[in-house]
Amino acid sequence: MASQAIMNLMKKEIENLLKINREIENIIIATHDGIPIVSSVEDPSREALLASIAAIVKSLGLKINTINPSGEFNYALVTFSAKRYLIMAIRDAVILVIAKETARMGILIRDIRSFSNRIAQYIT
């Protein structure tokens, strides 16, 4: 698990991204097995559930790749009428982004890729 100083740096990155892209509602960074590392979600039980879901989606992507080799897992997008969920893999972790349904996907993906590159330096 990351040190408190590293977690604070990641939390600051989350806060900065939420200021830059107002279409993003929440961001969760979790281990590949679904344990929350840091997030913008205030409810701990909701944070834990969402972290687990992100890990499951990443695992599903990896399973698809074993059945039908497609290269490295990058991200998965799940859309509903009111929300968009983007799950992106970084090293041994996963990022879950919850965005409004009005979020422009190109901008969202660009912002999350940039964010994940910055966060990757903190993930060991």
Stockholm file with secondary structure:
# STOCKHOLM 1.0

chainA/1-124         MASQAIMNLMKKEIENLLKINREIENIIIATHDGIPIVSSVEDPSREALLASIAAIVKSLGLKINTINPSGEFNYALVTFSAKRYLIMAIRDAVILVIAKETARMGILIRDIRSFSNRIAQYIT
#=GR chainA/1-124 SS CCCHHHHHHHHHHHHHHHHHCTTEEEEEEEETTSCEEEESCCCHHHHHHHHHHHHHHHHHHHHHHHHSCCCSCCEEEEECSSEEEEEEEETTEEEEEEEETTCCHHHHHHHHHHHHHHHHTTCC
#=GC SS_cons         CCCHHHHHHHHHHHHHHHHHCTTEEEEEEEETTSCEEEESCCCHHHHHHHHHHHHHHHHHHHHHHHHSCCCSCCEEEEECSSEEEEEEEETTEEEEEEEETTCCHHHHHHHHHHHHHHHHTTCC
//
